[in-house]
Amino acid sequence: MSIKIWASSTFALSLVLSPQIGFSDTNHVRSINHTVGTPSPFLFKQQDLEKRCKLDSNGQLLNCNEPPQIVPVDNTYIGELPNDKFGKSIAAIGDVNGDGKSDLAVLSNEAIYVISPGTGSTLSSATIWKRTNSSITCTLESILSAERIKAAGDVNADGIEDVIFVNERGANDHGEVCIISGANGNMIRYISGGSSYPNPHQTNQTLIIDKIGYDFDTAGDVNGDGHADLMVSAKYNVTENRGRVYLFSGKTGALLNYFEGEPDDYLGVKVANVGDLDGNGLSDIVMVNQTTDFLPKPNSVYLFSAGISNLLSGDLANASLEIEGPAYGSTTNDDYFGQPTRQAPDLDHDGLPDLALYNRTYAGARLIEFYSGITGAHLAQLSAPEGSTIYFATNLLTAGDANGDGIADLLVSDHRFDNSIDSTNDHGAIYLFSGKNLKCLSRIAGQAAEMQFGQVISQAGDTNQDSYNEIAVTMTLDNYIGTQDYQSVRVFNPELNDCM
């Protein structure tokens, strides 16, 4: 049964005024003197007892209260060509080359790279493999038109995480999806819009999928066959602007089922794998619809607890939770509620991660709303800090435990932030917030105009086997060679600093 929760503006407002949640008048953000390229003394901790403790000769854990030695990481990988948008999307895909260190998939306008930050400090020395349009077997325009890549899970069951990318305008504007091997970049699965499939909702009927690729993510192993599956949305696919989310088998490419919204729902404006929110060991799935201008209809966020029965039902009524935002045009919301939706730190301290939803009010305020992944209860609201821009929270993710309180923290970007160090614009910044009380712990700002530090942020995993996680951040090196701009990806350990 679906539980419908309305995002109460009164409750949220009472939280944001509390000095313990979000920002108060005495808890504004200030600049931090951090030079890009300088190693940071603080690193994200992995909550992994075996890595944080040493074993004696009898196999007993020793020194569990002492963290392992920190090995600083701070590498900047620069795109090969000017203005090639290197780093326009990043995905952590685990250990590809078997060296025990986490690796990254990085997208540019020209290629998809898999790099090993633990192997090399330059792009050429760190690249494990690279695929360009001429060396990938989806379609010629796929990479040039792709805006995002994501980790696909282990689609071909070879023990290595694979990579998804989409081209919403490919296949003659029908959309296309490509899954490539994380091990070598070879194509595993290609799905083209305009194709016909057996209709899971109607016996002996066919279904034509179309306009696919508005959003996408791994769905985990939906049907229990040992292969990661895929969800792809088609926001504009159906008459009456209903929208659909399709579930495809990673093993065979077959259409497992699909979800369809109501008229003017635009279901699938956002889909996301948000991790295990209910503690059953399986990743949970979110689907978001989008209201339209001047219609008194709210966005809804549907959360599906991972399990074969409800995800394969193709019925939104089987969602574990439906979180409904205020109607469009109200003082508390416009049509951005739930975009993006990510796993949140454990704000209610029940031992399970919660849910973070982006929200923007009709008046333009940028907010992050937090909900319990079990009950759907509204837990807190985080408002944009003073000096931030309308791009605050367009990228957010749960990081490791940055301040040592045992709770994972939240990382948020604002790539158009203007630093106070000079009168120029678009330095960009990333913010670190406590997962315990949402207090700002740190802000790291770009140190040059037009850098747009934080265009993309991603977890990088443990890239050097020191039991601590790093992050990856995209930025622009303005006039790097002459007057030419080069985009780059910085893999590093954020500093923990005061945000006063």
N, C-alpha and C positions, 0 to 999 in steps of 0.2 A: 504494500500500500504506500502511496506517495504522501509525504507530509509536506504541506505547503506552508512556507514561512515567509512572511512579508518583512522586507527590510525597513524596520521602524526608524524613521528619522529622529524621533524624540529620544529613543534609547541611544542611538548612535551619538547624538549631540551631547548627551550627558556624559558619555565616555570621553569624547574628545576634549571636553573641558577639564577633565580630571588631570591633575599634575602627574599621575602615574601612567597615563596612557597618552601617547602622542606627544604633542608639543604644548607647553605652557609659555607664558610670557617670559619666564626665566630660563627656558630651555630651547633657545633658538640655535641655529647652526652657524658655525663660523668656518672660515677657511683653515685648511690644514697645510702646513708647509711640507709638501711631499713632492719630490722631484721624480718625474717619470723616468724609470731606469734605475732608481736607487732601491736596493733590496729592503723589504719591509721586515721589521722585527717580529711581527705577529702573524701567525698562520692559523688557518681553520683546522680544528681538530676533528678527526674521525672518531665516532663513538664505537670503537672496536677494542674490546678488552684485550684480545690476544695480541694486538699490535702495540698497545700501550703498556703492557706488562711483560716482564722478562720471566723466563722459565729457568728453574734450577735443574740440577742433574736428575732429580726425581720427577720432573714435570710439574712441580708446584710453582704457582705464580708468585713472583717477587716484585717489590717496588711498584705496586699498582697505583700508588698515589704520586708517582714521579713520572711526568710525561717524557717521552723519548726526546732525544736531542733534535733540535730544530735545524733543518738544512734549508737555508733561504733559497727561494726561486724568484727570479725576475727576468724573464726573457721577452723580447719584443720581436715578433715575426712580421716582416714587411712584405707587402704584396709585390709581385714580380713586375707589374706594369702600373704606370700612373693611372689613377682614376678607375682601377679595375674592381673597386668595391670588395677587395679582399677582406674577409671577416664579416660580410653582410649577414651571415648566419653561422652559428657554431653549435656543434653537438658533441658532448662527451660520450665516447663509445667504448670505454673500458680499455683493456689491454689487447691491442691488435697484434703486436709483434712478439708477444710472449716474454717480454723482459720484466714483467711484474709491475709495470708503471702504466698509469692511465694515459690514453691517447685521445686526440681530438679530430673530428671532421670539420673542415672549414670550407665555406663556399665563397667564391668570387664570381664575377661576371664571365670569367674565362674557364674556370675549372673547379673541380672538387678535390680538395687535398685531405689526406689523413696524415697528421703530423704527430711526432712523439717528442713532447717537450723535455722528456727525460733523456733523450738521445742527443739533441742538438740545440744550440742557442740561435741558429739562423734558420730561415725557411728551407734552404737547400739541404742543410745537414740534418734537419728534423723530419723531412718528408719521407714517409714510408711508401706511399703511392700517390699518384695524381692522375685524374681523369679529365680530359678536355672534351669538347663537343666531338672532335674527330675520333676519340678513342672510347666513346661510350655508346652503347647499342640501344639506347632508347630512341630519341629523335635528335636531329641536328640542332634544333633550337632549345632543347630541354634545359641545358645548363644556363644558357644566356637569359632565359626567361624565368628561371627559378629564383625566388626570393628567399626561400628558407629551406633548410635541411633539418632533419630530426633523427635521433637514434630510433631505429626500427625494432629494437629487440633482436633476438636471434631467430631470424626468419628461416634460414636454411639449416638450422640445428647443427652448425659446425663448431659451436662453443664460442663464437665471436659475434659481437653485436654488429648489426648491419645498419644501413643508412637509407632514409627515404627522402626524396625530393619530388616536388610537383610542378607542373606548368599548367596553370589554369587556362591559359590561352592556347595550349598546344592541341594537336590532333584536330586542326581546322576549327578551333574555338570550342571544342567539346571538352577539353581538359585531359590531362594525362598524369599518371603516377608512375614513378620508377623507384624500385628498390634495388640497391646495389650492395654487393658483399663488402662488409667492413674489412675483410681479409685482403682483398685485392682489387676492389672496384668493379668486378664483373657484374653484369646484370643478373638479378635473381628473378625479378617479377616486373612485368610491364602491364599496366591497366589503362585502357584508352576509353575516354568518354565517347558516347555514341554506340557503344557495344550493347548487345542483347544478352540477358541472363534469364534463367528460370526465375519466376517471381515467387519469393518465399511466402508471400501473403495470399497468393491465389494459385491453386493447383492447375497444372497444365496451361499456365499463362506465362508470357514472357514480359520482361521489364527492360526498358532501355535506360541506361544510366547516361546522364548528360550534365555538362557544366560542372564537372567534378574538380576538386582541388582548391576550393576556397580556403579550407583549413584541413589539417590532417594530423595524425599522431599514431603511435603504436597503441594497440588495444590490449597488449598482452596476449596470452594464449587463451582465446575466448572459447574455443571448442575442445580444448583438452587433448590436442594431437601432438603436443610437444614442440610446436612451432609458433612463434609470435605472429599475431594477426594485425590487421590494419584497419583504421577507421578514416574515412575521407568524407568531407561534407560537400554539398552542392546547394549553396545558399539560394541560388537563383533557378534551381532545376525545375520546380513543379509549378503548375498553374496556381493561381491565387497566392503566389509568393509564399508557399508553405515551407519550402526548404527540406532537404533530406540529409541524413547521415548514413553512409553505407559502411557495412562491416565486411571486409574481404578476408578470405583465408590466406595466410602467409605461405602455407605449404602448396596450395594448388591455384590460388588466385580466384577461386570460386566466390560468388556472392553469398555470404552466410545469412544476412538479413539486412534490413534497413529501417530507419526511423523517419517518420514524416510528421511535420508540424501542422498546425491549424492554419487557416487562411491568415495571411500577413504575419506569420511567425518568423519567417526567414531562419528556420532552424539550421544550425550549423555555422552561424557566424563565428563560433569558436568551439573547438573540440579539444580535449586535453586528457592525457593520462596523468592523474594527480597523485599517484602512489597509493600506498595502503593506508587508508584513513580509518578503517574499522578493525584492524588487527587480525584479519584472517589470512594474512600472508600473500594476498593477491592485490595487484594495483587496481585502483578504482578509476572510473571514467566519468568525465563531465561533458555535457552537451549544452550549448547556450543558444537561445533564440534572440532575435533582435527586433525591437519595436520599430515602427516607422514614424516619420515626422507627422505630427498633428493627430496621431491615433492614440486615444487614451488606453493604451495597452502596454503593460510592463514587459521588460525582458524577464526571462526565467532561466535559471540554471538548474539542469537536471543532473543529479549525481547517481550513478549506478555502482552499487557495490559489486565488485568483481565476482562472477559466478556464471556458469554456463546458462542457467535457466533464464535469468532476467535480461542479460545482454543479447541472447539469441531470440528473445521474444519479439523484438521489433516494435515494442509498445512502450511509449513514454510513461504510461500509467504504472509501469513496473519499476520506475525509478525509485531508489531508496529515499531520496529527498528531492523536493522541488523548492528552490529558494527564489522567491519572486520579488523583483525590485519594484519601486514605486512607478507609477504610470509616467510615460513620456510627457514632458512639459510641466511636471510638478516642480516645486522648488528644490526637491531632493534628488532628481535624477534626469538625465537625458538618455540617449540610446546607447551608452557605453557600458552599462552595468554588466559585469561579468567578463569584460574583455580587457586584459586577460584574466584567466582563473588559474591559480597555481596552488600547490601544497603550501601550507603555512606552518610555522612553528607551533608547538603545543601550548597554546595560550591558556587553555582551561586546565592544564596540568593533569590530564587523565591518562597520560602515558602514550597518547596517540597524536599524530600531527593533525592539524586543522586545515581549514580551507580559506584562501585569500582571494578576494574578488576586487578587481578594479572598478571604481565608480567615478563618474564625473557629474556634478550637479548641473542643472539647467543654467545656473549662474556662472558656471565655469570652475568651481572648486574641484580639486583632484583629491580623491579619497581612496583608501584601501579598506575594505570591509572584511571582517573575520567572522567565520561561522564554524560551529562544531561539525565535523564530518560525520558524527554519529546521530545527533539530534536535530541539526540544522539551527540550533540556537545562535542568535547574534551575540558575539563575544566582545567585539571591540571595533573601533574605527580609528584609523590613522589618517590625519590630514597632511597635506603637502607642507613642508617646512617653508618658512619665510625665505624669499629669494628664489624659490624654485619656479619652473616654467610649466606650461601646459603639457609638457612631455614627461613630467614626473610620473613614475610608475607604469610607463608603457612597457618597461621590462622589469620584472621582479622574479626573485627565486629564493628558496630556502637554502641558506648556507649551513655550514657546520656551527659548532659551539664556539663563538668568537671570544666570549668573555669568561669562560670557565665556570658558568653556573649550571652546566649540565643540560641546557636547553638550546636547541638549534636556533639560529638567528636569521634575520631577513635582510636580503640585499636588494636595493632598489636603485634604478638609474634615472638620470635626467640629463640627456645628452646635449641639451641646449642651454644648460645652466651657464650664467655669466659670472665668472670669478671676479672678486673685488681687487685682484692684484693689478689690474690695469683697466682701461676704459673700453677694451675690445669685447667681442661677443663670442658666444658658443664654445666656451671652454669645455663644458660638460662636467658631470660629477656622478659618483656613485655614493650611496648612503648605506650604512649598516645600522639596523635597528635591533634592539634586544627582543628575543622571542619570549622573554618573561614578562615585560611590561611595555614594550614598544618604545622605550626611550632610545633616542638617537645615540649610538655609540661612536660613530665615526662618519666623516665625509672626506672623500678623496676627490679632489677636483683636478681637471686638466690644467696644465701649466702654460698653455699657449692658446691664442685665439684660433677659432675654427677647428680646434682639435676634436670637439664633440666626443669627449671621453665618455664612454658608456652607451654608444650607439647600439651595441649588443652586449649582453652579459650572459655568461654561462658558467656552470660548474665545470671544473677541469679535472676533478678527482685528484688522487695522490700521484703526481707526476714524477716523484723522485724517491719513493719508498721510504719516506721519513714518518709515515703514519699521520700526516697532516694533508688536508685538501687545499688546493689552489683554485683560483678562479681565472676565467679568460674574459677580457674586455676589449672591444673594438674601438679604435680611435683613428683619427686622420692626422698624418704628419704633413702640415701645411708647408708648401714650398720645400719639400724634402730634397728634391734635386732641381735647382734653379727655381722656376715658378710652378713646378709640377707637384701635385698632391699625391701622396701614396697612403692608402689605408693599411693599417696594421692591427695585429692582435697581440695584446700584452697578457702573458700568463704569469701570475704573481700571487703573493701572499699579502692581503690588505693589512694595513696598520690598524691597530685598535687605538683610537684617540678620543678625546673629549669633543663633544659637539656643541659646546656653549657658544 
